[in-house]
């Protein structure tokens, strides 16, 4: 599964917020991630998800997983 499939298959994941966390120094992070996911063609070629982007996405999603696990621990179900 790639990042595009993960986001599209889980609409609860907010693409704009993931982008802001992945690219904290990019003023246009949501547009950047959207262009890469859609492989928008630019003058220099198509935008693509790089290995660095994948690494950043995994870090962002790992943080989410840890927060969910902490929530589940603090709020056990019967």
VENKA-V904771 format. One record per residue. N is the residue number from 0. RES is the residue in one letter. PSI is psi in whole degrees, 0 to 359 (none if undefined). D_LAST is the distance of its C-alpha to the last C-alpha in Angstrom with 1 decimal. Layout:
N RES PSI D_LAST
N RES PSI D_LAST
This chain:
0 X 137 32.4
1 X 177 34.3
2 X 319 33.4
3 X 314 34.7
4 X 321 32.6
5 X 312 29.4
6 X 315 30.1
7 X 326 31.3
8 X 351 28.4
9 X 77 25.8
10 X 347 27.2
11 X 337 24.5
12 X 125 26.4
13 X 110 29.2
14 X 319 32.4
15 X 319 34.4
16 X 323 31.9
17 X 316 31.7
18 X 316 35.5
19 X 324 35.9
20 X 326 33.8
21 X 322 35.7
22 X 68 39.1
23 X 338 39.0
24 X 4 42.8
25 X 114 43.4
26 X 330 44.1
27 X 40 43.6
28 X 313 40.5
29 X 320 38.8
30 X 323 42.2
31 X 311 42.7
32 X 318 39.4
33 X 315 40.0
34 X 320 43.5
35 X 319 42.4
36 X 326 39.7
37 X 356 42.3
38 X 51 45.0
39 X 135 47.4
40 X 128 51.0
41 X 177 52.8
42 X 326 56.4
43 X 4 55.3
44 X 185 53.1
45 X 142 49.6
46 X 138 46.8
47 X 156 44.3
48 X 124 41.1
49 X 173 42.4
50 X 321 40.9
51 X 320 40.7
52 X 317 38.8
53 X 317 36.3
54 X 314 35.9
55 X 319 35.3
56 X 318 32.7
57 X 318 30.8
58 X 316 30.9
59 X 314 29.7
60 X 326 26.8
61 X 321 25.9
62 X 318 25.6
63 X 315 23.2
64 X 315 21.1
65 X 319 21.1
66 X 321 20.2
67 X 316 17.2
68 X 319 16.0
69 X 320 16.6
70 X 314 14.7
71 X 320 11.6
72 X 319 12.2
73 X 343 12.8
74 X 67 9.8
75 X 148 6.7
76 X 159 3.8
77 X none 0.0
